[in-house]
């Protein structure tokens, strides 16, 4: 009986963690995220810093489990010698392919940081770009 009670408590704690989802654990994580460069890594003539928003939702799947959906969006925070056709992009194959094509055509470097960035994250992103504060 004691083992069964312990198993129920453990299952309850795990279930609470799953219900909180990655978003529950990610709140402190954004301050520790390093900027991520992509696109043209050398010889770039312009740079765009994107703020990334991650939205996570969970719903019961009908089999005593949960299905988690993650939606990622990027918004232009700052650009140097670059103009993009849109200000917001989803992290879909179509949008990422279009950004990659633009990067190759216009020799652009991209840097991704959390939308709620720290001053240190912005400073590192600018250093990766070569953008001087205005």
BAFI-3210 file (N, C-alpha, C; in Angstrom, 3 decimals, decimal comma, padded with zeros to 6 digits):
// residues 134
n [1|2|3|4|5|6|7|8|9|10|11|12|13|14|15|16|17|18|19|20|21|22|23|24|25|26|27|28|29|30|31|32|33|34|35|36|37|38|39|40|41|42|43|44|45|46|47|48|49|50|51|52|53|54|55|56|57|58|59|60|61|62|63|64|65|66|67|68|69|70|71|72|73|74|75|76|77|78|79|80|81|82|83|84|85|86|87|88|89|90|91|92|93|94|95|96|97|98|99|100|101|102|103|104|105|106|107|108|109|110|111|112|113|114|115|116|117|118|119|120|121|122|123|124|125|126|127|128|129|130|131|132|133|134]
n.u [000,825|001,958|003,871|002,210|000,938|003,153|003,813|001,559|001,872|004,302|003,539|001,645|003,236|004,856|002,857|001,957|004,210|004,241|001,837|002,434|004,202|006,786|006,860|006,453|008,854|010,561|010,606|012,689|014,683|015,064|016,671|019,134|019,743|021,845|022,609|021,708|023,357|022,681|022,185|024,129|027,411|029,907|031,337|029,056|026,827|024,891|022,719|020,279|018,501|016,500|013,713|012,602|009,602|008,183|005,498|003,829|001,479|-000,638|-002,711|-005,162|-004,788|-006,598|-005,752|-004,893|-002,735|-000,830|-000,872|001,492|001,827|003,933|004,556|006,477|007,624|009,168|010,278|011,371|013,782|015,923|017,785|020,529|021,679|019,827|016,711|013,748|010,974|008,826|007,854|007,354|007,839|006,936|008,228|008,203|008,603|008,353|008,690|011,277|012,784|012,429|013,707|016,301|016,954|016,846|018,932|021,159|021,005|021,183|023,329|023,064|023,279|021,708|020,547|019,251|017,431|015,798|012,493|011,895|014,448|017,641|019,765|022,398|022,131|021,276|023,505|025,452|024,301|024,426|027,186|027,805|026,708|028,006|026,885|026,699|025,705|022,963]
n.v [-001,199|001,229|001,622|002,013|004,417|006,109|005,969|007,205|009,811|010,522|010,335|012,363|014,642|014,594|014,907|017,496|018,917|018,391|019,585|022,221|022,563|023,266|026,036|026,780|026,185|027,705|030,373|031,579|031,086|032,727|034,912|033,770|032,922|032,757|034,975|033,973|033,563|033,592|032,988|034,921|034,467|035,545|038,297|039,776|042,439|043,734|043,615|042,024|042,105|039,921|039,605|036,917|035,191|032,676|030,588|028,280|025,715|023,355|020,475|018,034|014,769|012,723|010,188|009,887|011,576|014,415|016,809|018,904|022,133|024,260|027,552|029,663|032,914|035,624|038,961|041,925|043,735|045,469|046,869|047,053|048,589|047,129|046,110|044,571|042,796|042,331|042,901|041,023|037,526|034,119|031,079|029,269|026,922|028,202|030,981|030,934|029,935|032,043|034,134|033,109|033,047|035,796|036,573|035,486|036,804|039,564|039,638|039,337|039,144|037,482|037,781|036,177|036,844|036,600|038,028|039,510|040,731|041,032|043,838|042,977|040,812|042,167|043,755|041,794|040,737|042,945|043,186|040,829|041,456|043,757|046,145|049,412|051,090|053,429]
n.w [000,000|000,782|-001,232|-003,429|-002,752|-002,753|-005,450|-006,564|-005,579|-006,785|-009,488|-009,502|-009,045|-011,343|-013,277|-012,654|-013,405|-016,154|-016,893|-016,359|-018,339|-020,838|-020,836|-018,220|-017,030|-018,481|-017,880|-016,381|-018,049|-020,338|-019,688|-019,582|-022,114|-024,907|-027,635|-030,958|-033,899|-037,450|-040,990|-043,300|-042,365|-042,705|-044,444|-044,497|-045,312|-044,018|-041,123|-039,039|-036,059|-034,373|-032,193|-030,372|-029,745|-027,832|-027,634|-025,719|-025,566|-023,960|-024,253|-023,324|-024,720|-024,881|-024,270|-021,639|-021,640|-022,785|-025,419|-026,772|-028,078|-029,835|-030,627|-032,476|-032,974|-034,687|-034,393|-035,920|-034,253|-034,460|-037,145|-039,399|-042,215|-043,698|-045,015|-044,467|-045,963|-044,242|-040,794|-038,857|-038,462|-038,771|-037,452|-039,663|-042,344|-044,826|-044,211|-043,048|-045,174|-047,008|-045,612|-045,532|-048,260|-048,802|-047,152|-048,483|-050,963|-050,266|-048,602|-045,716|-042,168|-039,489|-036,148|-033,376|-030,471|-027,223|-027,111|-024,851|-023,930|-022,218|-021,332|-021,670|-023,451|-025,762|-026,199|-026,769|-029,094|-030,821|-030,946|-032,296|-034,742|-035,415|-034,997|-033,884|-030,911|-031,072]
ca.u [000,000|002,845|004,479|001,179|000,770|004,347|003,691|000,553|002,451|005,282|002,788|001,025|004,272|005,219|001,726|001,973|005,305|003,812|000,793|003,097|004,812|008,070|006,748|006,580|010,254|011,348|010,516|013,995|015,627|015,331|017,778|020,392|019,922|022,834|022,137|021,983|023,547|022,403|022,270|025,519|028,283|031,053|031,094|027,722|026,768|023,821|022,375|018,959|018,323|015,117|013,252|011,810|008,563|007,812|004,245|003,622|000,183|-000,844|-004,111|-005,269|-004,888|-007,610|-005,136|-004,228|-001,501|-001,016|-000,231|002,055|001,997|004,869|004,484|007,613|007,528|010,287|009,968|012,572|014,023|016,885|018,399|021,571|021,897|018,941|015,273|013,018|009,616|007,868|008,441|007,157|007,974|006,748|009,328|007,690|009,539|008,240|009,316|012,714|013,369|012,448|014,756|017,593|017,164|017,156|020,267|022,154|020,926|021,574|024,473|022,592|023,434|020,602|020,817|017,988|017,466|014,423|011,810|012,131|015,891|018,361|020,735|023,578|021,812|021,278|024,897|026,111|023,735|025,015|028,600|027,822|026,357|028,868|026,040|027,069|024,498|022,606]
ca.v [000,000|002,384|001,800|002,552|005,826|006,805|006,044|008,218|011,124|010,767|010,577|013,681|015,660|014,576|015,467|018,940|019,428|018,321|020,585|023,526|022,553|023,923|027,462|026,930|026,096|028,572|031,774|032,076|030,683|033,749|035,770|033,037|032,511|033,484|035,305|032,933|034,133|032,729|033,720|035,138|034,548|036,395|039,097|040,363|043,879|044,235|042,705|042,206|041,448|039,503|039,187|035,694|034,870|031,265|030,328|026,841|025,361|021,914|020,052|016,575|014,082|011,679|008,922|010,171|012,310|015,776|017,211|020,239|022,909|025,357|028,547|030,583|034,065|036,552|040,329|042,740|044,704|046,460|046,494|047,943|048,405|046,051|046,350|043,325|043,073|042,269|043,130|039,801|036,257|032,883|030,157|028,243|026,611|029,240|032,219|030,733|029,839|033,397|034,881|032,573|033,533|037,219|036,649|035,204|037,854|040,874|039,436|039,715|038,281|037,601|037,359|035,965|036,928|036,595|039,312|040,202|040,565|041,835|044,729|042,184|040,054|043,108|044,149|040,668|040,648|044,040|042,850|039,804|042,139|044,890|047,325|050,290|051,698|054,711]
ca.w [000,000|000,866|-002,558|-004,304|-002,386|-003,234|-006,899|-006,861|-005,307|-007,841|-010,720|-009,373|-009,219|-012,760|-014,006|-012,454|-014,237|-017,551|-017,094|-016,413|-019,669|-020,967|-020,531|-016,782|-016,673|-019,356|-017,481|-015,973|-019,082|-021,348|-019,260|-019,754|-023,508|-025,700|-028,986|-031,958|-035,236|-038,596|-042,248|-043,721|-041,195|-043,020|-045,637|-044,485|-045,531|-043,169|-040,030|-038,440|-034,762|-034,157|-030,874|-030,544|-028,776|-027,859|-026,936|-025,574|-025,007|-023,795|-024,170|-023,176|-026,008|-024,812|-023,868|-020,368|-021,913|-023,263|-026,661|-026,596|-029,302|-029,665|-031,690|-032,393|-033,866|-034,592|-034,778|-036,110|-033,186|-034,930|-038,418|-039,896|-043,658|-044,146|-044,992|-044,725|-046,438|-043,130|-039,473|-038,075|-039,189|-038,033|-037,732|-040,568|-043,426|-045,849|-043,739|-042,873|-046,523|-047,575|-044,932|-045,958|-049,624|-048,664|-046,556|-049,524|-051,989|-049,746|-047,688|-044,385|-041,006|-038,561|-034,775|-032,671|-029,016|-026,720|-027,275|-023,576|-023,799|-021,239|-021,987|-022,030|-024,658|-026,881|-026,411|-027,450|-030,445|-031,593|-031,188|-033,350|-035,985|-035,706|-034,879|-032,781|-030,327|-031,679]
c.u [000,868|003,481|003,472|000,950|001,945|004,286|002,678|001,110|003,450|004,575|002,135|002,025|004,680|004,107|001,678|003,067|004,929|002,763|001,389|003,773|006,145|008,008|006,904|008,025|011,094|011,367|011,875|015,023|015,979|016,491|019,131|020,666|020,942|022,215|022,569|022,133|023,185|022,357|023,730|026,402|029,530|030,757|029,722|027,805|025,666|023,489|021,008|018,939|016,839|014,886|012,327|010,833|008,218|006,554|004,023|002,248|000,079|-002,330|-004,149|-005,436|-005,902|-007,065|-004,352|-002,879|-001,838|-000,303|000,233|002,255|002,926|004,779|005,629|007,415|008,731|009,832|011,268|012,657|014,898|017,500|019,453|021,833|021,049|017,500|014,599|011,592|008,559|008,606|008,357|007,231|007,658|007,946|008,787|008,733|009,536|008,956|010,832|013,428|013,478|013,542|016,142|017,935|017,556|018,563|021,356|022,182|021,525|022,755|024,140|022,920|022,227|021,085|019,480|018,238|016,019|013,791|011,957|013,606|016,457|019,292|021,991|023,340|021,830|022,710|025,662|025,613|024,325|026,479|028,719|027,559|027,392|028,064|026,505|025,799|024,246|022,261]
c.v [001,260|002,666|002,419|004,040|006,651|006,993|007,114|009,624|011,485|011,092|011,960|014,808|015,744|015,214|016,987|019,580|019,441|019,392|021,994|023,681|023,255|025,402|027,713|026,921|027,106|030,027|032,354|031,873|031,811|034,651|035,097|032,648|033,400|033,848|034,228|033,592|033,117|033,586|033,822|035,302|035,386|037,134|039,724|041,883|044,532|043,202|043,057|041,432|041,192|039,208|038,007|035,520|033,400|031,103|028,825|026,614|023,841|021,635|018,546|015,923|012,946|010,329|009,091|010,846|013,705|015,960|018,645|020,879|024,075|026,271|029,529|031,691|034,971|037,917|041,116|043,754|045,841|045,953|047,536|047,598|047,256|046,501|045,036|043,663|043,066|042,553|041,868|038,583|035,106|031,997|028,955|028,009|027,719|030,524|032,064|030,594|031,221|034,242|034,406|033,046|035,007|037,418|036,450|036,310|039,173|040,812|039,905|038,667|038,534|037,155|037,300|036,026|036,849|037,983|040,162|040,008|041,432|042,792|043,971|041,375|040,962|043,529|043,049|040,543|041,733|043,754|041,793|040,426|043,163|046,188|048,135|050,926|053,096|055,726]
c.w [000,000|-000,495|-003,526|-004,023|-002,901|-004,746|-007,302|-006,653|-006,404|-009,151|-010,678|-009,584|-010,681|-013,583|-013,847|-013,302|-015,703|-017,830|-017,144|-017,761|-019,674|-020,610|-019,039|-016,332|-017,433|-018,902|-017,100|-017,070|-020,055|-020,970|-019,485|-021,201|-024,204|-027,052|-029,979|-033,331|-036,316|-039,847|-042,666|-042,492|-041,450|-044,317|-045,668|-044,612|-044,706|-042,109|-039,472|-037,122|-034,580|-032,686|-031,074|-029,393|-028,943|-027,013|-026,918|-024,966|-024,956|-023,721|-024,021|-024,543|-026,007|-024,391|-022,569|-020,565|-022,397|-024,584|-026,466|-027,958|-028,998|-030,876|-031,472|-033,417|-033,624|-035,087|-034,878|-034,974|-033,704|-036,229|-038,804|-041,349|-044,205|-044,037|-045,348|-045,150|-045,331|-041,829|-038,614|-038,979|-038,251|-038,329|-038,500|-041,653|-044,474|-045,434|-043,602|-044,214|-047,161|-046,932|-045,357|-047,376|-049,605|-048,095|-047,602|-050,587|-051,509|-048,778|-046,273|-043,345|-040,123|-037,185|-034,056|-031,166|-028,518|-026,886|-026,006|-023,224|-022,676|-021,986|-022,440|-023,300|-025,882|-027,210|-027,167|-028,893|-031,337|-031,913|-032,273|-034,712|-036,404|-035,639|-033,675|-032,231|-030,899|-030,632]
res [x|x|x|x|x|x|x|x|x|x|x|x|x|x|x|x|x|x|x|x|x|x|x|x|x|x|x|x|x|x|x|x|x|x|x|x|x|x|x|x|x|x|x|x|x|x|x|x|x|x|x|x|x|x|x|x|x|x|x|x|x|x|x|x|x|x|x|x|x|x|x|x|x|x|x|x|x|x|x|x|x|x|x|x|x|x|x|x|x|x|x|x|x|x|x|x|x|x|x|x|x|x|x|x|x|x|x|x|x|x|x|x|x|x|x|x|x|x|x|x|x|x|x|x|x|x|x|x|x|x|x|x|x|x]
***
